[in-house]
Amino acid sequence: MPETLDRPPAVAGEHACWLPRHRKSAGAARRLLRDFLADMAGGELFAEVGELLLSELVSNAVVHARTPPGRLIRVRLEFAPGQLRVEVHDASGVRPVVRPAGGDDECGRGLVLVRALAAAWGVCPREGGVGKAVWFLVGPSAGGAR
């Protein structure tokens, strides 16, 4: 299992960690989010959609981000009553593109799910570093709070 490089949360309701670019990092990120939400009142309402979308973004960062060896993925979680914000940072400056997947395609549905289930999502340059951050917001019900 990949190890996270954790730091204590700077603010209650926030947590960030670094994960290796490894196929097992999506599972580690899901566990991280589950543990994070367990400490938040009402956090369980965000777990299902949050874990699914976080897993998709971490998998995209592992599979599609063209970065030099050794670069890490940063996951940042922020919880406020009624809203969960998740960011996945990687060292690639290439912006992800939502594209339709064919019926036989084994991949290509991650951002379609993010677009469908998140209340909002986007991509921005990483502040103070190379690459980008892909983020999403979800509300306490499946399909996000729109």
Buried (B, 14 or more C-beta within 10 A) or exposed (E): EBEBEEEEBEEEBBBBBBBBBBEEBBBBBBEBBBEBBEEBEEBEBBBEBBBBBBBBBBBBBBEEBEBEEEBBBBBBBBBEEEBBBBBBBBBBEEEBEBEEEEEEEEEEBBBBBBEEBBBBBEEEEBEEEEBBBBBBBBBBEEEBBE
